[in-house]
Amino acid sequence: PQVLHAVEPEFTDEARQANYQGNVSVHLIVDTEGNPQNVRLASHLGMGLEEKAIAAVRQYKFRPAMYQGHAVSVQIVIEVDFHLH
């Protein structure tokens, strides 16, 4: 699948004040319509950023994966970056 629309995740106030940065890995299934399904964490970061990463990825839109000319559901992992600068 290809990302057609990505949403930037929001920082929590706690993470922003602490200048806390990093990455969160998110597992999901991209369905045949290009929508994220079964979004869940693959790695943790802390300070509430996991919830913000999941909320952002749930708003993504994808071009679905194709197999033999048909759209298919596939499982992927997305890295969500949290950087202040």
N, C-alpha and C positions, 0 to 999 in steps of 0.2 A: 504493500500500500504506500501511497504518497500523501504527505501532509498537504492539504489544500488550504486549511485555515488553522493557525495555532494561536493560542491565547497566552499572553505573558502571565506568569503566576504573580500573585501579590505577596509581598513580605508581611510577616506579622510585625507588630510594633516592637515586640520583644527582640526579634532577630535584627531588626533595623537598628535599634538602640545599642545592641551588642556588636554591631557590624559583623554579624554572623552570616557566612556564605558557604556555599557548597552545592552538591548535586543530589537529586533524589531520582532513583530508578523506579519506573512505574510499569507494571505488566498490564496489558490490556488485550482485548480481542477487537479487531476491526471487522465489523460485520459486512455483509454483502452490499449494504447501502452506504458504507463508508463511515459509519458511526462507531464511536468507542463503546465497548461493552465490558462488563466484568473488570472494571478498573480497580487495581489494587497495588499495594506497595511491594517493591522488590528490595529496596534498601531504605534505611532510615537516616534522617539528618537531625531532627530535633527542633525544638522551639516552635512547634506548630507548623513547620514548613511542609511536612508530609501532606497534611490536609489541604494546604493551598495548592500543592502540586496536583493532587487528585482532582480538585475542583477545576483547575485550569485544563487538564487533559480531558475531562468529561465534556468540555466545550469544543474540542478539536473536531475538525472535519477532514476526512481522508478520501482519496480516490481508492476504491477497494482493490485488493489484489486480484489478479486474473489468472485463471488456469484453464487452458484449452478453450479460450474465448468466453468463459463465464466468470462472473464475480464470485469470489470465495471468501469465507471468513478465515482470518489468520491471527495467530497470537504474536504480538511484538512486545518489545521493551523500549520505552522512551526515556531518555535522560532529560530531566527538567533541571535547568541551571538557575541557581539563585546567586546573583552577583550584583552588588550595589554600584559598582563603578565600571 
